[in-house]
Each structure stands twice: as structure tokens, then as C-alpha cells.
Amino acid sequence: MRFLVLIVGTICALAGSPTVRAEPATSESALYQAPASLSGFAPGAIVAARPMELAIPDLPADTRAWQISFRSNDSHDRPILGVTTLLVPTTPWPGPDPRPAVSVQFAEDAVAEKCAPSRTMQSGSGIGLQANETSVPVALLRRGWAVAVPDHEGPRSAFSAGFSGGHIVLDGIRAARQFEPGGLTAATPWGLTGYSGGAAISGWAAQLQPPYAPELPLVGATLGGIPSDLMLLSRFNGEGPASPLVIATLAGIDAEYPEAGIASLLNPQGTQVFSQIRQMCTEQSLTSLAFTSLRSLSAVPDLLGDPRVADVLARNTLGRFIPRVPIYSFHGVLDEIVPVSQADDMTRQWCAGGASIQLVRDAWLDHVLEGLVRQQDAIQYLADRFAGAPAPNGC
């Protein structure tokens, strides 16, 4: 049934939306407020746009930037408003082929609206752990490529909700292709990239693209330190220094799937902590709430074991659908936050379904070092795909 809905959505997107012109967004509310007519827009159709000045360190001087809002779909295939930030070099592209573009998914890993990339890149404050990630779009822009950075958690800050996040990434690419001032076209080749939480949503976009947005010319995806199994990750980190990521995961899932009943399974302390984390970006939550045991927040012996919660976590675990785009998957074997075993399990599922994956496992690297060491290799993988080189397949 879900794939039938996705295919219908794709047909609507290809057919186009009603005659609607994107209005210039001169205020924040104009960009982030969904119009009453949103359901009449096709997925990826532009709602509003505005040029922006971004506070990104070392941003190339020849970069123009815009924020674009567009129609997308949530995890229940209902219309939501998505936002992406498009960055394009003003220097003419020298090649005979179109300028490449990459959708960069940040590891927002938070459930506060203020932590969305379109807000942090604009203000320069609250970027926190995203600060290292801004080096990725900067490196891509220096190659002359265009970059889109979507607010992939959507209007509900639905951290870890895979379907809605994947839809927003793909519809953000659709919107960027339609945005005339950006100079991109239907022939522009696209890549996906992300690390940690950004890799998870990049993976969701990759595996949802065949049924949801088959017209998009994706040529490669790089996924590093990818968290794929929400139940395993929640139990693994439930009482340690990364326990705020578990709380944020459940808060994000609660926002997207109220039918899971997570809010009703919390004790008074849990209700208070969930309220607190909805005001925090990742850096603050890891500092303020580290080692907060999920058991201390629950009104039941095993919140994760509740059938409704377990079902939703399973539905948002990567690997059930097969990506068509070739993938570069890298992971540190000593990853202390995102166990490599669950990424390997997901990779086996994708390989069994016919995916093309170049697998890199670094024996002596942890979560943070892996992302730093392999960043340039990931970018080169995309460069090779844009150049038309055959993708290595380790499946």
C-alpha cells in the first residue's frame, strides 16, 4: 500500500502542480508558514523563496544562497512544508556537462526548531556539532558544485523519522531543480552525502528514491557512520554519554507518530526531560542530559519494549527498501556511538537486493575520527560518479 501511495505521488509530481507561482518570502513567517492551499501543490513544488546571507566559516565569496520552501509529504503521506537552503557558485561552470549538485544532510540530531540548518547557517549561532559539517558544503562549493542543505527533520523536528526525512530530501532536490535563479536544470546530476544522523536520512532518501522520485538523476551517495537500527541504537546508548540522542530519537518519533503513545509512557520526570530536550540543540543536550537513563524517565518497565513503540522503531529502521544509486559506505570499527554491526546488517540487506556498495571499514577509528579521516574520500567518490566512472561494487 505504501508503495502504491508513493507511485501515485510520483505521477502527480511528474504531471505538475496547479498553476501556482512561488511568491518572494520577505519574512521568516512567509518562508516557514505552510499555506492553506499546500495540498494543491505537487511534491517538490516551490511555495516561496528568498535570497539569504549565510554565516558559514570560509564560505567562498562567489556563492549565492537562497532559502526555498516547498511541498513534501510526512511519514503518513500527508502534505507538509519543507525548507532547503540552496548554494550556487556565481563563477560559470567550465565543463560541457551541467554543473553537478549535492544534497548535504547535516546530523541535526535534535528536536528543537532553532536547530534546523536553514536557521543555524543563517544566524551562525547554535550550529554546535554542525560546525564541522559546514566544511562539507564549503569543500563542494570550491569544486564549483551546487549544494542543497535541507531541513530534513521537517516542521515537526521529527528526528529519526525516516520516511518524512527521505521525502524532504528528495522533494528539496525537486524544488532546487525548478528554481530558475539557481541555474540548475532537469539534466543536473545529483549526489547525496551525510555523516551519522545525516547519513541515516541520506540512506532513507537513497532507498525511497526509486518509488518516490524516480525522475531524479542521482549518481552517487556517501554514507558515513550510519545509524540504521533504531531499536539497537536506543538500547545501546540508553544509559551512557549519548543517551540524549536516544531521548531526542523518541521525542522526534513521538512528534511524527503520536499513535505510538510515547508521551503516555513517560513518568513526570520523563515529561519534563522531553520538554527540555525540545528546546536544545545537540551540543547542549549532550552536555546537560548525558547519562540520563531512559528507565528513569519511563512509567513502564521497558518503554522500548512497548509493542507500539517497537513497531514504529522497526518501521523507521533502514534496509527494507533497496537503493538504486551506487553507495560509498564508511564506518569506524571502534565507533562507540553507532555500532558498525548494525550498519553491516543493513548493508547485507541492500546487497542482497542488488544494491551497489563500496564498503570501507577502518579498524582503528571511532565515530568522530572516521568522519574527519574519510571526508575527502567521500567527496572524491562523488567526483568520480559525476565524471562517469563506474562505481566500485563490494557486494
N, C-alpha and C positions, 0 to 999 in steps of 0.2 A: 504493500500500500504506500509506504513512504516513497519508494522509487517511482510509483505512478504519479504521486504528487510532484516529485522533483522534475519528472519529464514534462508534465503539464506546465510547470513554472518555466521550464526552459523554452517551450513552444511560445509561451506568452512573451518571454524576453526577446526571442528572435523576431516575433511579429511586431514588437514595438509597443510603446505605451500610447494612451490617448495624447492628443496634441497638447503638450504641456511645455512651457518654456521655463528654464531654470532662472529664478529671479536672483539678482545680486543680494547677498546677505550682508547687510551693513552692521548687524549687531549679532551678539552671541545667540540671542534667542531665535533670531531668524535662521541661524545655521542648525541649531540643535533641536528646535521645536518641530515635531512632525506635523504636517498639515492634515486637516480633516480628510483631504482627498487622497491620502497616501496609498490606499488600496487600489486606486485607479492607475498608479504608476507600475510599469513593468519592473521586475528585479534588475537593479543596476541603473535605472533611470535617474537622472540628476534632478534633485529638488532645489538646491541652492548652492552657491559658490561665492567665495571671496578671496582676494589675494591676501597673503599674510607675510609678516616678517617673523622669522623664527630665531629663537635664541639657542642655536646649536653650536657648540665649540667647533672651530675650524671649518665651518660651512663655506664651501667655495664661493667666491664673490660673484661668479657668473650664474648663480642659482636663483630661479624664480620659484615661488611657492604659493600654493592655493590650498584652502580647505574646501572640500566638496561634500555635501550631504546627498544621500541617495536612498532609494527604497531597497530594502533587503527583507529577508524572512527570518523569523526566530526559530527555535527548535521545534515548534508546533506548526511551522509553515504559515504563521500569521505575519502580516506586514509590520516591519519596524524600520525606523530611520537609522541608517548607517552614516558614518563620517570617515573620510580618509584625507590625509594630507599628501598632496602631490608636489614633488620637487623635480624641476626640469632644468638642465643647464641651458643658458642662453647661447652658448657657443655652438655654432652649427655642427651637426653630426657629419663626420667626414666620409663615412662609408656609403657604398651604393645601396646597402640594405638599410631598413629602418633602424632608428635609434632603439637599442634594447631598453627594457624596463624591468624592474624587480619590485615585487611587493615584499616589504620587510615587516615581519611581525615581531614586535617587541614582547619581552617577557614582563608584561604589566603585573601579573600575579597579585592583583589587589582588587578590592570591590568598592572602591571609592571613585566617584565620577571625576574628581580632580586629578586622578592618576592616569587618565586616558592620554595616549601620546599626542593627540591634537592639542591638548591643553598644556602638557608639560613642555613640549617642544616650543610652544608659543611663549610661555612665561619664563622658561629657563629655571623655574623652581619646582621642586617636587619630583624631579627626574629620578633622583636616588639611584637605584641599581640600574636604571635605564641609561645612565650616563655613559657606561661602556658601550651600550648598544648604539648610541648615536654615531659611534665611529664607523659602523657598518654603512649607513646611508652616505656618510661623507666619503668613504672609500669608493662606493659605487658611483657617486656623482663625479669623482675625479677621473673615472674611466669614461665619462661622458654619457653614462646611462641615466635614464629617468628612474625615480624612486617613488613608490606609494607606501605610506605608513598608515594602515587602517586602525581605527579604534575597534579592534576585533571583539572586545567584550560587549559592545553594543550599548544601548541606552539603559540597560539594567545592570551594567557592570557585572555581567554573568561569567565570571572567571570559571574556566574548566568546562563550559557548555560547548561541546564540540560542534554540534550541528549549526547553531546560530553563528559561532565564530567562523566556521568554514564558509557559510553563506556570505557573511560580511566581507571576508577577504575576496571572494570571487566576484561579488557584486561591486566591491570597490574597484576592482580591475575593469569591470564593465563600465563603470562611471568614468574612470580615467581615460578610457578609450574614446568616450563620447565627448570629452571636454575639449573643445576646439582650441582654447588658448594654450593648452599644454602641448599641442602639436603631435600627439600620438594618434595612431590610426588602428584600424582593424588588422593591419599587417604587422603591427609592433609585436615582436616576440617578448614573452614574459617569463621571468623566473620567480621562484618563491624562496624565501630564506627566513630562518629563525633559530634561536637557541633557547633551550629549556622550555619555559612556557610558550615562547614564541614558536618553537619547533613543533609543539603539540598542535597549535592552531594551523601552522603551515601544513602539517600532516593531514589534518582534517580537510583543509582546502584541497590538497592533492587527491585525497581519496573520494571526495564528493564531486570533484570537477567533472568526471565522465558523465554522470547522470544530470547534474545540476547546471553546468555551464560548459557543454562540450565544444562550443564555438571558440573558446578562449585558446590562443596558441601558446600554451605553457610548454617550455622546452627543458626545464630542469628545476629541481627543488633540493635545497640543502637543509638538513635537519640535524641539529647537534644537541646532545644530552637530552634526548626526547622523553618526556614523561607520557606514557601511553596508558597504563593501567591504574585508574583512579582508586580502586579499592586497595590494591597492593601498596601504592604510594601513601595512601591515608593511614594504613596500618603501620607502615614502615616508619613514618615521620610523626606519628600521633602524639608522642610524648617527648620528642627531642628538640634540638635548637630550631628545626624547621617546622615545628608544629603550627606556627601561624599560617603556613601555606596550606595545611590541612583545614584549618578553620576558614580561611579565605575560599578554599575549594567548596566547602559545604555551604558557605554563605552565598557564593555565586550560583551553585546548583539550586539552592533554596529560592533565589530570585527568579531563576528561569523555570524551575519545576516546583511550584508550590504544592503540587499534588503529592510530592514525596514526603511532605509532612515534617520536614526537618525542624522547623520552628517549634512544633508541638512536642518534640523530643528533648528540648533543652530545659535545664533547670534555671532558676532565676539568675545564677551566675553566668550560665551559658547565654541567656538572653542579653545580659549586659555586655559580655565579651563580643558577641556577634554585632551588637550595636556599635561598639567601639571600633571594631576592625573595619566596619563600613565607612569609617572616617579616615582611615590610614592608608598610605602607600606602603609598598613592600618594605622599604628600609625601616620605616617607623614600626611596622608590625613585628618585624624580626627582632627589633631592639626591645620593644615593650612587652611582647607576648611570648617570647621564646620559652620553651619548656612548659607551656600551658597544656596540661593533659586534656585530651578530648573527653576522657572519662569524667574529669572534674566538672565538665560543662553539661553533662547528659543527665536527663531524668530517668533514663533506662540503662540497664547494664551494658548494652552494646548497641550504640546508635548506628554504627556502620552495618551491623547485622540485621537491622530492621528490613523486612522484605522490600518495602517501597524505596528506601534509600539504596539498598544493594542493587535493585533493578535499574534505577536511574544512573548510578555509577557505572554499571555494566554497559548500558546503552551509550555512555559517553567515553568508553574505552576504545582506543584506536585499534585498527586491524581488521575489522569486519568487512570493509569495502576495499577494493583494490585500486590503487592509483595507476594511471596510465603514463604519467610523466616520470622520466628517469630521476632517481633519487641518490643523493650523496648523504649517507648516514654515518655520523661520527660520534663517539662516546668514550669517555674515560672509564676504564675498568675499575678504578678506585673511586668512582663517583659515590659520595657519601649522602647525597640527597635523592638522586634519581637512579636507582639500581639498574645497571646495564642489563641484567637478566630480563627485565620486563620489556626493554627495548628489543632485545634479541627475540623474545617470543612474538612480538608484533611483526618484526622483520620476517620471521619464518612464515607467518600467515600471509603477508604480502607476497613473498617469493612463491609460495605455493599457489597463489592466484595468478602468477605470471608477471609480477612487477619486475622492473629493472632497478637494482640497487647496488651501488658501490659501498661496501661496508668497511669502515675504519674503526678499529678498537685500539686505544692507546693504553698499554699495560700499567703505566706509572702516573697517570694523570687523574686528578679529581674533577669535580664539577666545574669549578671556576677556571682552572688552568686549561681544561680541554677547550673551552670556548675561545680563550685567548690564543692558544697554540694553533688551532685549526682554522681560524678565521680567514686567513689569506688562501688556504687550500680550498675552502668552501667557495670563495669568490672566483677562484680560477676554474673550479668545476663549472660554474655558470658561464664564465667566459668561453670555455670550450664548447658548451652547448650552443651558445649564441653563434659561435663560429661554424657550427655544423658538424663538429667532430662526433664520432659515435660514442655513446655513453658506455663506460665500463659496467659490466654486469657481473656481480659476485654471487648472484642467487644460484 
